[in-house]
Structure formats: structure tokens, C-alpha cells
Amino acid sequence: MIHLSSYMQEDKRAEVFKKDGHYGATFYDNDERVGEELYVGHSESYAENAAENYVLGIKKVGV
């Protein structure tokens, strides 16, 4: 797994990665891992948008 970027706001954090040729994101709330998604067939910007939406409170994970 290759770490590509991080997004943070308040208690939320998202890490964008590339694994086996696919992009994904791992999501954290108060430094506790709450989920991970692999976006098969999507671009790096798609994963980055998901990460940004999570830290902004638009995307819900682990609900």
C-alpha cells in the first residue's frame, strides 16, 4: 500500500492510498479507524474527493 495524501479537519482524518493498482481511502474519527474503501476503476481524484468529503462531514462512514 502506498500512502498518497492526508486530509484532516477537527477530529476527522482520511488517508488516501494506492493498493494493487487501485485507489482508496482509510477514515479515522478521534484517531480511531472507522472504515476503509477501495475504489476499483476510479481515479486518484475520486479517492481524494471521498477523503475530503469525509473530513468536511459530507460523507458518512461507519454509520
C-alpha positions as CSV (number, residue, x, y, z in Angstrom):
1,M,0.0,0.0,0.0
2,I,1.3,3.4,-1.0
3,H,0.2,6.5,1.0
4,L,-0.6,9.4,-1.3
5,S,-2.2,12.2,0.8
6,S,-4.0,13.1,4.0
7,Y,-7.0,15.2,4.8
8,M,-7.8,16.5,8.3
9,Q,-10.4,18.7,10.0
10,E,-11.2,18.8,13.7
11,D,-11.4,15.2,14.9
12,K,-11.6,13.6,11.5
13,R,-8.8,12.3,9.2
14,A,-8.7,10.5,5.9
15,E,-5.7,8.9,4.3
16,V,-5.7,8.3,0.5
17,F,-3.7,5.3,-0.8
18,K,-3.0,3.1,-3.8
19,K,-3.1,-0.6,-3.4
20,D,-2.8,-3.3,-6.1
21,G,-3.3,-0.6,-8.8
22,H,-6.5,0.8,-7.2
23,Y,-7.1,4.0,-5.2
24,G,-8.8,4.0,-1.8
25,A,-9.2,5.8,1.5
26,T,-9.0,5.0,5.2
27,F,-11.1,7.0,7.5
28,Y,-10.5,7.9,11.2
29,D,-12.5,9.7,13.9
30,N,-10.6,10.7,17.0
31,D,-7.6,8.6,15.7
32,E,-9.9,5.5,15.7
33,R,-10.1,3.7,12.3
34,V,-13.8,3.7,11.3
35,G,-13.6,2.4,7.8
36,E,-11.7,1.8,4.6
37,E,-12.9,1.9,1.0
38,L,-11.2,0.7,-2.2
39,Y,-12.5,2.5,-5.4
40,V,-11.9,-0.1,-8.1
41,G,-12.0,1.5,-11.5
42,H,-11.9,5.1,-10.2
43,S,-9.2,7.7,-10.3
44,E,-6.9,9.2,-7.6
45,S,-9.0,12.4,-7.6
46,Y,-12.1,10.3,-6.9
47,A,-10.5,8.9,-3.7
48,E,-9.3,12.4,-2.7
49,N,-12.8,13.7,-3.1
50,A,-14.2,11.0,-0.9
51,A,-11.5,11.8,1.7
52,E,-12.2,15.5,1.6
53,N,-16.0,14.9,1.8
54,Y,-15.5,12.8,4.9
55,V,-13.5,15.3,6.9
56,L,-15.9,18.1,5.8
57,G,-18.8,16.0,7.2
58,I,-20.5,15.4,3.8
59,K,-19.6,11.7,3.5
60,K,-20.6,9.4,6.4
61,V,-18.5,6.3,7.1
62,G,-19.1,3.6,9.7
63,V,-22.7,4.7,10.5
